[in-house]
Amino acid sequence: TVSFFDGATLLGTGTVVAGVATFTTSTLGVGTHALTAVYSGDTAFNGSTSPIDPQTVTKANTTTVLTSLPNPSVFGQPVSLTATVSVVAPGGGIPTGTVTFFIGGIPQAPVTLSGGMATL
């Protein structure tokens, strides 16, 4: 088997088939990671460790869509503004954080995203 590490943290293992072991992960955080592969050896071969393979993970791009309801509205009627924030492929996951809505160019209090959506 081959064990795959991020620094001293074991990420997972893969079985050697025809001289190749593979492990796939989507859990690496944003930043630089020092990845290594450690072959455990077998009855005929000694184990070995790969050189460090620096893997840089960058932030994923997003798109934001704004909707307002009701639309149209009448003076004095409450209007709900909803921002939906989505990840652009090949990124994955659900964005977190806050959205600041602007009304007439004036920023409103930030609203926390929940499930990729924020409503004011």
PDB file as gemmi writes it, atoms N, CA and C in Angstrom:
CRYST1    1.000    1.000    1.000  90.00  90.00  90.00 P 1                      
ATOM      1  N   THR A   1       0.846  -1.193   0.000  1.00  0.00           N  
ATOM      2  CA  THR A   1       0.000   0.000   0.000  1.00  0.00           C  
ATOM      3  C   THR A   1       0.883   1.245   0.000  1.00  0.00           C  
ATOM      4  N   VAL A   2       0.249   2.343  -0.357  1.00  0.00           N  
ATOM      5  CA  VAL A   2       0.890   3.651  -0.287  1.00  0.00           C  
ATOM      6  C   VAL A   2       0.019   4.531   0.599  1.00  0.00           C  
ATOM      7  N   SER A   3       0.646   5.194   1.556  1.00  0.00           N  
ATOM      8  CA  SER A   3      -0.044   6.141   2.433  1.00  0.00           C  
ATOM      9  C   SER A   3       0.263   7.547   1.942  1.00  0.00           C  
ATOM     10  N   PHE A   4      -0.767   8.371   1.839  1.00  0.00           N  
ATOM     11  CA  PHE A   4      -0.621   9.737   1.345  1.00  0.00           C  
ATOM     12  C   PHE A   4      -0.762  10.701   2.518  1.00  0.00           C  
ATOM     13  N   PHE A   5       0.218  11.624   2.631  1.00  0.00           N  
ATOM     14  CA  PHE A   5       0.272  12.542   3.764  1.00  0.00           C  
ATOM     15  C   PHE A   5       0.257  13.990   3.299  1.00  0.00           C  
ATOM     16  N   ASP A   6      -0.317  14.841   4.136  1.00  0.00           N  
ATOM     17  CA  ASP A   6      -0.199  16.296   4.033  1.00  0.00           C  
ATOM     18  C   ASP A   6       0.611  16.701   5.254  1.00  0.00           C  
ATOM     19  N   GLY A   7       1.925  16.903   5.063  1.00  0.00           N  
ATOM     20  CA  GLY A   7       2.797  17.083   6.220  1.00  0.00           C  
ATOM     21  C   GLY A   7       2.806  15.787   7.013  1.00  0.00           C  
ATOM     22  N   ALA A   8       2.466  15.867   8.306  1.00  0.00           N  
ATOM     23  CA  ALA A   8       2.423  14.676   9.153  1.00  0.00           C  
ATOM     24  C   ALA A   8       1.019  14.063   9.222  1.00  0.00           C  
ATOM     25  N   THR A   9       0.047  14.675   8.548  1.00  0.00           N  
ATOM     26  CA  THR A   9      -1.344  14.218   8.615  1.00  0.00           C  
ATOM     27  C   THR A   9      -1.630  13.192   7.523  1.00  0.00           C  
ATOM     28  N   LEU A  10      -2.056  12.006   7.947  1.00  0.00           N  
ATOM     29  CA  LEU A  10      -2.431  10.970   6.986  1.00  0.00           C  
ATOM     30  C   LEU A  10      -3.736  11.367   6.304  1.00  0.00           C  
ATOM     31  N   LEU A  11      -3.697  11.427   4.976  1.00  0.00           N  
ATOM     32  CA  LEU A  11      -4.902  11.734   4.200  1.00  0.00           C  
ATOM     33  C   LEU A  11      -5.682  10.472   3.858  1.00  0.00           C  
ATOM     34  N   GLY A  12      -4.952   9.407   3.535  1.00  0.00           N  
ATOM     35  CA  GLY A  12      -5.592   8.154   3.148  1.00  0.00           C  
ATOM     36  C   GLY A  12      -4.571   7.221   2.535  1.00  0.00           C  
ATOM     37  N   THR A  13      -5.049   6.077   2.077  1.00  0.00           N  
ATOM     38  CA  THR A  13      -4.156   5.078   1.486  1.00  0.00           C  
ATOM     39  C   THR A  13      -4.697   4.612   0.146  1.00  0.00           C  
ATOM     40  N   GLY A  14      -3.799   4.026  -0.622  1.00  0.00           N  
ATOM     41  CA  GLY A  14      -4.163   3.428  -1.898  1.00  0.00           C  
ATOM     42  C   GLY A  14      -3.410   2.128  -2.078  1.00  0.00           C  
ATOM     43  N   THR A  15      -4.011   1.208  -2.782  1.00  0.00           N  
ATOM     44  CA  THR A  15      -3.386  -0.082  -3.061  1.00  0.00           C  
ATOM     45  C   THR A  15      -2.590   0.005  -4.351  1.00  0.00           C  
ATOM     46  N   VAL A  16      -1.393  -0.559  -4.343  1.00  0.00           N  
ATOM     47  CA  VAL A  16      -0.542  -0.554  -5.532  1.00  0.00           C  
ATOM     48  C   VAL A  16      -1.061  -1.596  -6.515  1.00  0.00           C  
ATOM     49  N   VAL A  17      -1.385  -1.142  -7.735  1.00  0.00           N  
ATOM     50  CA  VAL A  17      -1.823  -2.018  -8.817  1.00  0.00           C  
ATOM     51  C   VAL A  17      -0.985  -1.660 -10.039  1.00  0.00           C  
ATOM     52  N   ALA A  18      -0.244  -2.612 -10.547  1.00  0.00           N  
ATOM     53  CA  ALA A  18       0.633  -2.396 -11.697  1.00  0.00           C  
ATOM     54  C   ALA A  18       1.587  -1.228 -11.448  1.00  0.00           C  
ATOM     55  N   GLY A  19       2.066  -1.106 -10.202  1.00  0.00           N  
ATOM     56  CA  GLY A  19       3.048  -0.080  -9.866  1.00  0.00           C  
ATOM     57  C   GLY A  19       2.484   1.284  -9.552  1.00  0.00           C  
ATOM     58  N   VAL A  20       1.164   1.429  -9.525  1.00  0.00           N  
ATOM     59  CA  VAL A  20       0.540   2.734  -9.292  1.00  0.00           C  
ATOM     60  C   VAL A  20      -0.469   2.636  -8.160  1.00  0.00           C  
ATOM     61  N   ALA A  21      -0.424   3.605  -7.248  1.00  0.00           N  
ATOM     62  CA  ALA A  21      -1.434   3.733  -6.188  1.00  0.00           C  
ATOM     63  C   ALA A  21      -2.062   5.107  -6.311  1.00  0.00           C  
ATOM     64  N   THR A  22      -3.367   5.161  -6.151  1.00  0.00           N  
ATOM     65  CA  THR A  22      -4.093   6.424  -6.304  1.00  0.00           C  
ATOM     66  C   THR A  22      -4.936   6.690  -5.064  1.00  0.00           C  
ATOM     67  N   PHE A  23      -5.008   7.958  -4.682  1.00  0.00           N  
ATOM     68  CA  PHE A  23      -5.884   8.412  -3.607  1.00  0.00           C  
ATOM     69  C   PHE A  23      -6.458   9.754  -4.035  1.00  0.00           C  
ATOM     70  N   THR A  24      -7.755   9.941  -3.860  1.00  0.00           N  
ATOM     71  CA  THR A  24      -8.422  11.188  -4.247  1.00  0.00           C  
ATOM     72  C   THR A  24      -9.031  11.830  -3.011  1.00  0.00           C  
ATOM     73  N   THR A  25      -8.863  13.148  -2.905  1.00  0.00           N  
ATOM     74  CA  THR A  25      -9.462  13.878  -1.778  1.00  0.00           C  
ATOM     75  C   THR A  25      -9.968  15.230  -2.247  1.00  0.00           C  
ATOM     76  N   SER A  26     -10.996  15.726  -1.583  1.00  0.00           N  
ATOM     77  CA  SER A  26     -11.495  17.076  -1.840  1.00  0.00           C  
ATOM     78  C   SER A  26     -11.488  17.880  -0.543  1.00  0.00           C  
ATOM     79  N   THR A  27     -10.683  17.441   0.446  1.00  0.00           N  
ATOM     80  CA  THR A  27     -10.699  18.079   1.759  1.00  0.00           C  
ATOM     81  C   THR A  27      -9.523  19.011   2.021  1.00  0.00           C  
ATOM     82  N   LEU A  28      -8.646  19.212   1.042  1.00  0.00           N  
ATOM     83  CA  LEU A  28      -7.520  20.118   1.255  1.00  0.00           C  
ATOM     84  C   LEU A  28      -8.032  21.554   1.335  1.00  0.00           C  
ATOM     85  N   GLY A  29      -7.648  22.261   2.390  1.00  0.00           N  
ATOM     86  CA  GLY A  29      -8.062  23.652   2.557  1.00  0.00           C  
ATOM     87  C   GLY A  29      -7.244  24.586   1.696  1.00  0.00           C  
ATOM     88  N   VAL A  30      -7.684  25.838   1.628  1.00  0.00           N  
ATOM     89  CA  VAL A  30      -6.979  26.861   0.866  1.00  0.00           C  
ATOM     90  C   VAL A  30      -5.587  27.055   1.469  1.00  0.00           C  
ATOM     91  N   GLY A  31      -4.580  27.072   0.613  1.00  0.00           N  
ATOM     92  CA  GLY A  31      -3.203  27.241   1.047  1.00  0.00           C  
ATOM     93  C   GLY A  31      -2.292  26.248   0.367  1.00  0.00           C  
ATOM     94  N   THR A  32      -1.038  26.177   0.833  1.00  0.00           N  
ATOM     95  CA  THR A  32      -0.055  25.261   0.265  1.00  0.00           C  
ATOM     96  C   THR A  32       0.076  24.037   1.163  1.00  0.00           C  
ATOM     97  N   HIS A  33       0.113  22.881   0.538  1.00  0.00           N  
ATOM     98  CA  HIS A  33       0.196  21.613   1.256  1.00  0.00           C  
ATOM     99  C   HIS A  33       1.441  20.861   0.811  1.00  0.00           C  
ATOM    100  N   ALA A  34       2.147  20.258   1.798  1.00  0.00           N  
ATOM    101  CA  ALA A  34       3.354  19.474   1.529  1.00  0.00           C  
ATOM    102  C   ALA A  34       2.946  18.009   1.448  1.00  0.00           C  
ATOM    103  N   LEU A  35       2.639  17.538   0.245  1.00  0.00           N  
ATOM    104  CA  LEU A  35       2.140  16.183   0.050  1.00  0.00           C  
ATOM    105  C   LEU A  35       3.283  15.197  -0.178  1.00  0.00           C  
ATOM    106  N   THR A  36       3.162  14.036   0.462  1.00  0.00           N  
ATOM    107  CA  THR A  36       4.119  12.957   0.241  1.00  0.00           C  
ATOM    108  C   THR A  36       3.370  11.634   0.144  1.00  0.00           C  
ATOM    109  N   ALA A  37       4.012  10.674  -0.505  1.00  0.00           N  
ATOM    110  CA  ALA A  37       3.492   9.316  -0.615  1.00  0.00           C  
ATOM    111  C   ALA A  37       4.524   8.385   0.009  1.00  0.00           C  
ATOM    112  N   VAL A  38       4.051   7.494   0.874  1.00  0.00           N  
ATOM    113  CA  VAL A  38       4.950   6.563   1.563  1.00  0.00           C  
ATOM    114  C   VAL A  38       4.543   5.142   1.184  1.00  0.00           C  
ATOM    115  N   TYR A  39       5.455   4.461   0.459  1.00  0.00           N  
ATOM    116  CA  TYR A  39       5.240   3.064   0.070  1.00  0.00           C  
ATOM    117  C   TYR A  39       5.687   2.183   1.223  1.00  0.00           C  
ATOM    118  N   SER A  40       4.814   1.267   1.642  1.00  0.00           N  
ATOM    119  CA  SER A  40       5.108   0.434   2.813  1.00  0.00           C  
ATOM    120  C   SER A  40       6.054  -0.718   2.519  1.00  0.00           C  
ATOM    121  N   GLY A  41       6.259  -1.031   1.263  1.00  0.00           N  
ATOM    122  CA  GLY A  41       7.101  -2.165   0.908  1.00  0.00           C  
ATOM    123  C   GLY A  41       6.308  -3.470   0.945  1.00  0.00           C  
ATOM    124  N   ASP A  42       6.946  -4.552   0.521  1.00  0.00           N  
ATOM    125  CA  ASP A  42       6.306  -5.876   0.563  1.00  0.00           C  
ATOM    126  C   ASP A  42       7.404  -6.924   0.759  1.00  0.00           C  
ATOM    127  N   THR A  43       7.088  -8.169   0.514  1.00  0.00           N  
ATOM    128  CA  THR A  43       8.080  -9.234   0.748  1.00  0.00           C  
ATOM    129  C   THR A  43       9.278  -9.148  -0.179  1.00  0.00           C  
ATOM    130  N   ALA A  44       9.144  -8.476  -1.322  1.00  0.00           N  
ATOM    131  CA  ALA A  44      10.244  -8.391  -2.282  1.00  0.00           C  
ATOM    132  C   ALA A  44      10.860  -7.003  -2.397  1.00  0.00           C  
ATOM    133  N   PHE A  45      10.173  -5.965  -1.903  1.00  0.00           N  
ATOM    134  CA  PHE A  45      10.647  -4.595  -2.099  1.00  0.00           C  
ATOM    135  C   PHE A  45      10.634  -3.811  -0.785  1.00  0.00           C  
ATOM    136  N   ASN A  46      11.679  -3.001  -0.601  1.00  0.00           N  
ATOM    137  CA  ASN A  46      11.741  -2.112   0.551  1.00  0.00           C  
ATOM    138  C   ASN A  46      10.772  -0.951   0.359  1.00  0.00           C  
ATOM    139  N   GLY A  47      10.346  -0.357   1.461  1.00  0.00           N  
ATOM    140  CA  GLY A  47       9.498   0.837   1.401  1.00  0.00           C  
ATOM    141  C   GLY A  47      10.305   2.052   0.983  1.00  0.00           C  
ATOM    142  N   SER A  48       9.588   3.109   0.621  1.00  0.00           N  
ATOM    143  CA  SER A  48      10.242   4.361   0.239  1.00  0.00           C  
ATOM    144  C   SER A  48       9.254   5.511   0.413  1.00  0.00           C  
ATOM    145  N   THR A  49       9.806   6.713   0.448  1.00  0.00           N  
ATOM    146  CA  THR A  49       9.005   7.935   0.605  1.00  0.00           C  
ATOM    147  C   THR A  49       9.303   8.870  -0.555  1.00  0.00           C  
ATOM    148  N   SER A  50       8.270   9.433  -1.133  1.00  0.00           N  
ATOM    149  CA  SER A  50       8.438  10.370  -2.244  1.00  0.00           C  
ATOM    150  C   SER A  50       9.001  11.689  -1.738  1.00  0.00           C  
ATOM    151  N   PRO A  51       9.587  12.476  -2.657  1.00  0.00           N  
ATOM    152  CA  PRO A  51       9.891  13.860  -2.297  1.00  0.00           C  
ATOM    153  C   PRO A  51       8.574  14.612  -2.067  1.00  0.00           C  
ATOM    154  N   ILE A  52       8.634  15.750  -1.408  1.00  0.00           N  
ATOM    155  CA  ILE A  52       7.442  16.580  -1.181  1.00  0.00           C  
ATOM    156  C   ILE A  52       6.936  17.114  -2.514  1.00  0.00           C  
ATOM    157  N   ASP A  53       5.632  17.010  -2.714  1.00  0.00           N  
ATOM    158  CA  ASP A  53       4.961  17.598  -3.883  1.00  0.00           C  
ATOM    159  C   ASP A  53       4.097  18.741  -3.355  1.00  0.00           C  
ATOM    160  N   PRO A  54       4.559  20.009  -3.517  1.00  0.00           N  
ATOM    161  CA  PRO A  54       3.752  21.118  -2.999  1.00  0.00           C  
ATOM    162  C   PRO A  54       2.479  21.290  -3.834  1.00  0.00           C  
ATOM    163  N   GLN A  55       1.357  21.238  -3.167  1.00  0.00           N  
ATOM    164  CA  GLN A  55       0.053  21.403  -3.824  1.00  0.00           C  
ATOM    165  C   GLN A  55      -0.572  22.685  -3.297  1.00  0.00           C  
ATOM    166  N   THR A  56      -0.863  23.625  -4.192  1.00  0.00           N  
ATOM    167  CA  THR A  56      -1.485  24.879  -3.795  1.00  0.00           C  
ATOM    168  C   THR A  56      -2.974  24.832  -4.117  1.00  0.00           C  
ATOM    169  N   VAL A  57      -3.783  25.108  -3.104  1.00  0.00           N  
ATOM    170  CA  VAL A  57      -5.241  25.154  -3.273  1.00  0.00           C  
ATOM    171  C   VAL A  57      -5.656  26.620  -3.181  1.00  0.00           C  
ATOM    172  N   THR A  58      -6.334  27.107  -4.205  1.00  0.00           N  
ATOM    173  CA  THR A  58      -6.784  28.500  -4.231  1.00  0.00           C  
ATOM    174  C   THR A  58      -8.283  28.570  -3.952  1.00  0.00           C  
ATOM    175  N   LYS A  59      -8.750  29.773  -3.651  1.00  0.00           N  
ATOM    176  CA  LYS A  59     -10.177  29.976  -3.425  1.00  0.00           C  
ATOM    177  C   LYS A  59     -10.937  29.720  -4.721  1.00  0.00           C  
ATOM    178  N   ALA A  60     -12.129  29.139  -4.587  1.00  0.00           N  
ATOM    179  CA  ALA A  60     -12.983  28.907  -5.751  1.00  0.00           C  
ATOM    180  C   ALA A  60     -13.709  30.205  -6.120  1.00  0.00           C  
ATOM    181  N   ASN A  61     -13.973  30.386  -7.394  1.00  0.00           N  
ATOM    182  CA  ASN A  61     -14.749  31.537  -7.847  1.00  0.00           C  
ATOM    183  C   ASN A  61     -16.223  31.325  -7.552  1.00  0.00           C  
ATOM    184  N   THR A  62     -16.940  32.435  -7.401  1.00  0.00           N  
ATOM    185  CA  THR A  62     -18.375  32.382  -7.127  1.00  0.00           C  
ATOM    186  C   THR A  62     -19.127  33.319  -8.053  1.00  0.00           C  
ATOM    187  N   THR A  63     -20.424  33.086  -8.135  1.00  0.00           N  
ATOM    188  CA  THR A  63     -21.327  34.022  -8.800  1.00  0.00           C  
ATOM    189  C   THR A  63     -22.423  34.366  -7.804  1.00  0.00           C  
ATOM    190  N   THR A  64     -22.943  35.581  -7.898  1.00  0.00           N  
ATOM    191  CA  THR A  64     -24.023  36.027  -7.023  1.00  0.00           C  
ATOM    192  C   THR A  64     -25.189  36.501  -7.883  1.00  0.00           C  
ATOM    193  N   VAL A  65     -26.383  35.995  -7.542  1.00  0.00           N  
ATOM    194  CA  VAL A  65     -27.607  36.396  -8.236  1.00  0.00           C  
ATOM    195  C   VAL A  65     -28.503  37.085  -7.212  1.00  0.00           C  
ATOM    196  N   LEU A  66     -29.030  38.260  -7.561  1.00  0.00           N  
ATOM    197  CA  LEU A  66     -29.921  39.013  -6.684  1.00  0.00           C  
ATOM    198  C   LEU A  66     -31.340  38.955  -7.233  1.00  0.00           C  
ATOM    199  N   THR A  67     -32.289  38.608  -6.352  1.00  0.00           N  
ATOM    200  CA  THR A  67     -33.706  38.653  -6.721  1.00  0.00           C  
ATOM    201  C   THR A  67     -34.442  39.499  -5.693  1.00  0.00           C  
ATOM    202  N   SER A  68     -35.523  40.141  -6.138  1.00  0.00           N  
ATOM    203  CA  SER A  68     -36.351  40.940  -5.236  1.00  0.00           C  
ATOM    204  C   SER A  68     -37.811  40.556  -5.446  1.00  0.00           C  
ATOM    205  N   LEU A  69     -38.524  40.394  -4.327  1.00  0.00           N  
ATOM    206  CA  LEU A  69     -39.937  40.021  -4.375  1.00  0.00           C  
ATOM    207  C   LEU A  69     -40.724  40.849  -3.370  1.00  0.00           C  
ATOM    208  N   PRO A  70     -41.913  41.332  -3.700  1.00  0.00           N  
ATOM    209  CA  PRO A  70     -42.493  41.235  -5.039  1.00  0.00           C  
ATOM    210  C   PRO A  70     -41.830  42.217  -5.993  1.00  0.00           C  
ATOM    211  N   ASN A  71     -41.940  41.916  -7.245  1.00  0.00           N  
ATOM    212  CA  ASN A  71     -41.385  42.777  -8.284  1.00  0.00           C  
ATOM    213  C   ASN A  71     -42.285  42.718  -9.499  1.00  0.00           C  
ATOM    214  N   PRO A  72     -43.007  43.781  -9.807  1.00  0.00           N  
ATOM    215  CA  PRO A  72     -42.878  45.111  -9.216  1.00  0.00           C  
ATOM    216  C   PRO A  72     -43.574  45.192  -7.849  1.00  0.00           C  
ATOM    217  N   SER A  73     -43.264  46.262  -7.127  1.00  0.00           N  
ATOM    218  CA  SER A  73     -43.906  46.521  -5.835  1.00  0.00           C  
ATOM    219  C   SER A  73     -44.480  47.934  -5.866  1.00  0.00           C  
ATOM    220  N   VAL A  74     -45.215  48.268  -4.822  1.00  0.00           N  
ATOM    221  CA  VAL A  74     -45.783  49.617  -4.711  1.00  0.00           C  
ATOM    222  C   VAL A  74     -45.151  50.307  -3.515  1.00  0.00           C  
ATOM    223  N   PHE A  75     -45.204  51.636  -3.518  1.00  0.00           N  
ATOM    224  CA  PHE A  75     -44.603  52.417  -2.448  1.00  0.00           C  
ATOM    225  C   PHE A  75     -45.129  51.958  -1.087  1.00  0.00           C  
ATOM    226  N   GLY A  76     -44.205  51.754  -0.150  1.00  0.00           N  
ATOM    227  CA  GLY A  76     -44.569  51.350   1.205  1.00  0.00           C  
ATOM    228  C   GLY A  76     -44.682  49.855   1.403  1.00  0.00           C  
ATOM    229  N   GLN A  77     -44.671  49.097   0.318  1.00  0.00           N  
ATOM    230  CA  GLN A  77     -44.779  47.635   0.416  1.00  0.00           C  
ATOM    231  C   GLN A  77     -43.405  47.052   0.731  1.00  0.00           C  
ATOM    232  N   PRO A  78     -43.308  46.129   1.707  1.00  0.00           N  
ATOM    233  CA  PRO A  78     -42.016  45.490   1.975  1.00  0.00           C  
ATOM    234  C   PRO A  78     -41.529  44.695   0.766  1.00  0.00           C  
ATOM    235  N   VAL A  79     -40.226  44.763   0.528  1.00  0.00           N  
ATOM    236  CA  VAL A  79     -39.592  44.010  -0.557  1.00  0.00           C  
ATOM    237  C   VAL A  79     -38.489  43.161   0.049  1.00  0.00           C  
ATOM    238  N   SER A  80     -38.475  41.878  -0.279  1.00  0.00           N  
ATOM    239  CA  SER A  80     -37.417  40.969   0.174  1.00  0.00           C  
ATOM    240  C   SER A  80     -36.345  40.870  -0.892  1.00  0.00           C  
ATOM    241  N   LEU A  81     -35.108  41.098  -0.480  1.00  0.00           N  
ATOM    242  CA  LEU A  81     -33.960  40.945  -1.366  1.00  0.00           C  
ATOM    243  C   LEU A  81     -33.259  39.648  -0.989  1.00  0.00           C  
ATOM    244  N   THR A  82     -33.002  38.790  -1.982  1.00  0.00           N  
ATOM    245  CA  THR A  82     -32.312  37.525  -1.731  1.00  0.00           C  
ATOM    246  C   THR A  82     -31.102  37.429  -2.646  1.00  0.00           C  
ATOM    247  N   ALA A  83     -29.949  37.174  -2.032  1.00  0.00           N  
ATOM    248  CA  ALA A  83     -28.719  36.935  -2.781  1.00  0.00           C  
ATOM    249  C   ALA A  83     -28.424  35.442  -2.710  1.00  0.00           C  
ATOM    250  N   THR A  84     -28.230  34.831  -3.881  1.00  0.00           N  
ATOM    251  CA  THR A  84     -27.854  33.425  -3.957  1.00  0.00           C  
ATOM    252  C   THR A  84     -26.428  33.359  -4.482  1.00  0.00           C  
ATOM    253  N   VAL A  85     -25.537  32.786  -3.672  1.00  0.00           N  
ATOM    254  CA  VAL A  85     -24.125  32.709  -4.016  1.00  0.00           C  
ATOM    255  C   VAL A  85     -23.795  31.259  -4.358  1.00  0.00           C  
ATOM    256  N   SER A  86     -23.266  31.034  -5.562  1.00  0.00           N  
ATOM    257  CA  SER A  86     -22.958  29.687  -6.045  1.00  0.00           C  
ATOM    258  C   SER A  86     -21.490  29.586  -6.417  1.00  0.00           C  
ATOM    259  N   VAL A  87     -20.955  28.376  -6.316  1.00  0.00           N  
ATOM    260  CA  VAL A  87     -19.567  28.105  -6.687  1.00  0.00           C  
ATOM    261  C   VAL A  87     -19.489  27.846  -8.188  1.00  0.00           C  
ATOM    262  N   VAL A  88     -18.464  28.394  -8.818  1.00  0.00           N  
ATOM    263  CA  VAL A  88     -18.212  28.167 -10.241  1.00  0.00           C  
ATOM    264  C   VAL A  88     -17.330  26.927 -10.367  1.00  0.00           C  
ATOM    265  N   ALA A  89     -17.717  25.997 -11.225  1.00  0.00           N  
ATOM    266  CA  ALA A  89     -16.924  24.783 -11.472  1.00  0.00           C  
ATOM    267  C   ALA A  89     -15.548  25.185 -11.989  1.00  0.00           C  
ATOM    268  N   PRO A  90     -14.506  24.504 -11.583  1.00  0.00           N  
ATOM    269  CA  PRO A  90     -14.477  23.190 -10.959  1.00  0.00           C  
ATOM    270  C   PRO A  90     -14.526  23.225  -9.439  1.00  0.00           C  
ATOM    271  N   GLY A  91     -14.764  24.401  -8.835  1.00  0.00           N  
ATOM    272  CA  GLY A  91     -14.865  24.487  -7.385  1.00  0.00           C  
ATOM    273  C   GLY A  91     -16.051  23.694  -6.880  1.00  0.00           C  
ATOM    274  N   GLY A  92     -16.096  23.479  -5.574  1.00  0.00           N  
ATOM    275  CA  GLY A  92     -17.186  22.727  -4.981  1.00  0.00           C  
ATOM    276  C   GLY A  92     -17.511  23.244  -3.610  1.00  0.00           C  
ATOM    277  N   GLY A  93     -18.610  22.793  -3.066  1.00  0.00           N  
ATOM    278  CA  GLY A  93     -19.030  23.185  -1.734  1.00  0.00           C  
ATOM    279  C   GLY A  93     -20.076  24.275  -1.760  1.00  0.00           C  
ATOM    280  N   ILE A  94     -20.440  24.732  -0.573  1.00  0.00           N  
ATOM    281  CA  ILE A  94     -21.444  25.783  -0.419  1.00  0.00           C  
ATOM    282  C   ILE A  94     -20.768  26.980   0.243  1.00  0.00           C  
ATOM    283  N   PRO A  95     -20.824  28.158  -0.403  1.00  0.00           N  
ATOM    284  CA  PRO A  95     -20.186  29.341   0.173  1.00  0.00           C  
ATOM    285  C   PRO A  95     -20.785  29.714   1.535  1.00  0.00           C  
ATOM    286  N   THR A  96     -19.922  30.214   2.413  1.00  0.00           N  
ATOM    287  CA  THR A  96     -20.334  30.723   3.718  1.00  0.00           C  
ATOM    288  C   THR A  96     -19.851  32.158   3.832  1.00  0.00           C  
ATOM    289  N   GLY A  97     -20.176  32.816   4.919  1.00  0.00           N  
ATOM    290  CA  GLY A  97     -19.742  34.190   5.129  1.00  0.00           C  
ATOM    291  C   GLY A  97     -20.943  35.111   5.137  1.00  0.00           C  
ATOM    292  N   THR A  98     -20.750  36.331   4.666  1.00  0.00           N  
ATOM    293  CA  THR A  98     -21.826  37.326   4.685  1.00  0.00           C  
ATOM    294  C   THR A  98     -21.983  37.993   3.326  1.00  0.00           C  
ATOM    295  N   VAL A  99     -23.150  38.589   3.143  1.00  0.00           N  
ATOM    296  CA  VAL A  99     -23.470  39.392   1.958  1.00  0.00           C  
ATOM    297  C   VAL A  99     -23.869  40.774   2.451  1.00  0.00           C  
ATOM    298  N   THR A 100     -23.335  41.815   1.822  1.00  0.00           N  
ATOM    299  CA  THR A 100     -23.758  43.173   2.134  1.00  0.00           C  
ATOM    300  C   THR A 100     -24.627  43.667   0.985  1.00  0.00           C  
ATOM    301  N   PHE A 101     -25.862  43.998   1.303  1.00  0.00           N  
ATOM    302  CA  PHE A 101     -26.790  44.555   0.323  1.00  0.00           C  
ATOM    303  C   PHE A 101     -26.623  46.074   0.322  1.00  0.00           C  
ATOM    304  N   PHE A 102     -26.735  46.666  -0.874  1.00  0.00           N  
ATOM    305  CA  PHE A 102     -26.663  48.118  -1.009  1.00  0.00           C  
ATOM    306  C   PHE A 102     -28.018  48.618  -1.503  1.00  0.00           C  
ATOM    307  N   ILE A 103     -28.569  49.602  -0.818  1.00  0.00           N  
ATOM    308  CA  ILE A 103     -29.840  50.206  -1.234  1.00  0.00           C  
ATOM    309  C   ILE A 103     -29.567  51.685  -1.455  1.00  0.00           C  
ATOM    310  N   GLY A 104     -29.740  52.133  -2.700  1.00  0.00           N  
ATOM    311  CA  GLY A 104     -29.433  53.517  -3.037  1.00  0.00           C  
ATOM    312  C   GLY A 104     -27.975  53.856  -2.790  1.00  0.00           C  
ATOM    313  N   GLY A 105     -27.086  52.871  -2.946  1.00  0.00           N  
ATOM    314  CA  GLY A 105     -25.662  53.073  -2.743  1.00  0.00           C  
ATOM    315  C   GLY A 105     -25.238  53.022  -1.288  1.00  0.00           C  
ATOM    316  N   ILE A 106     -26.181  52.791  -0.378  1.00  0.00           N  
ATOM    317  CA  ILE A 106     -25.869  52.753   1.052  1.00  0.00           C  
ATOM    318  C   ILE A 106     -25.803  51.301   1.513  1.00  0.00           C  
ATOM    319  N   PRO A 107     -24.659  50.887   2.088  1.00  0.00           N  
ATOM    320  CA  PRO A 107     -24.549  49.501   2.547  1.00  0.00           C  
ATOM    321  C   PRO A 107     -25.453  49.247   3.751  1.00  0.00           C  
ATOM    322  N   GLN A 108     -26.096  48.113   3.733  1.00  0.00           N  
ATOM    323  CA  GLN A 108     -26.925  47.674   4.845  1.00  0.00           C  
ATOM    324  C   GLN A 108     -26.093  46.744   5.717  1.00  0.00           C  
ATOM    325  N   ALA A 109     -26.606  46.373   6.878  1.00  0.00           N  
ATOM    326  CA  ALA A 109     -25.879  45.466   7.770  1.00  0.00           C  
ATOM    327  C   ALA A 109     -25.634  44.152   7.037  1.00  0.00           C  
ATOM    328  N   PRO A 110     -24.431  43.565   7.196  1.00  0.00           N  
ATOM    329  CA  PRO A 110     -24.157  42.279   6.535  1.00  0.00           C  
ATOM    330  C   PRO A 110     -25.138  41.196   6.987  1.00  0.00           C  
ATOM    331  N   VAL A 111     -25.513  40.324   6.046  1.00  0.00           N  
ATOM    332  CA  VAL A 111     -26.424  39.215   6.320  1.00  0.00           C  
ATOM    333  C   VAL A 111     -25.645  37.920   6.111  1.00  0.00           C  
ATOM    334  N   THR A 112     -25.753  37.008   7.074  1.00  0.00           N  
ATOM    335  CA  THR A 112     -25.031  35.741   7.020  1.00  0.00           C  
ATOM    336  C   THR A 112     -25.645  34.803   5.990  1.00  0.00           C  
ATOM    337  N   LEU A 113     -24.783  34.192   5.175  1.00  0.00           N  
ATOM    338  CA  LEU A 113     -25.243  33.193   4.221  1.00  0.00           C  
ATOM    339  C   LEU A 113     -25.678  31.924   4.950  1.00  0.00           C  
ATOM    340  N   SER A 114     -26.762  31.339   4.491  1.00  0.00           N  
ATOM    341  CA  SER A 114     -27.228  30.057   5.001  1.00  0.00           C  
ATOM    342  C   SER A 114     -27.611  29.218   3.795  1.00  0.00           C  
ATOM    343  N   GLY A 115     -26.889  28.117   3.588  1.00  0.00           N  
ATOM    344  CA  GLY A 115     -27.153  27.301   2.420  1.00  0.00           C  
ATOM    345  C   GLY A 115     -26.881  28.035   1.126  1.00  0.00           C  
ATOM    346  N   GLY A 116     -25.961  28.998   1.171  1.00  0.00           N  
ATOM    347  CA  GLY A 116     -25.619  29.776  -0.024  1.00  0.00           C  
ATOM    348  C   GLY A 116     -26.570  30.920  -0.311  1.00  0.00           C  
ATOM    349  N   MET A 117     -27.514  31.204   0.618  1.00  0.00           N  
ATOM    350  CA  MET A 117     -28.490  32.286   0.405  1.00  0.00           C  
ATOM    351  C   MET A 117     -28.505  33.244   1.587  1.00  0.00           C  
ATOM    352  N   ALA A 118     -28.753  34.529   1.270  1.00  0.00           N  
ATOM    353  CA  ALA A 118     -28.921  35.564   2.300  1.00  0.00           C  
ATOM    354  C   ALA A 118     -30.112  36.423   1.900  1.00  0.00           C  
ATOM    355  N   THR A 119     -30.974  36.727   2.860  1.00  0.00           N  
ATOM    356  CA  THR A 119     -32.185  37.500   2.571  1.00  0.00           C  
ATOM    357  C   THR A 119     -32.262  38.695   3.497  1.00  0.00           C  
ATOM    358  N   LEU A 120     -32.586  39.852   2.894  1.00  0.00           N  
ATOM    359  CA  LEU A 120     -32.791  41.094   3.637  1.00  0.00           C  
ATOM    360  C   LEU A 120     -34.211  41.550   3.402  1.00  0.00           C  
TER     361      LEU A 120                                                      
END                                                                             
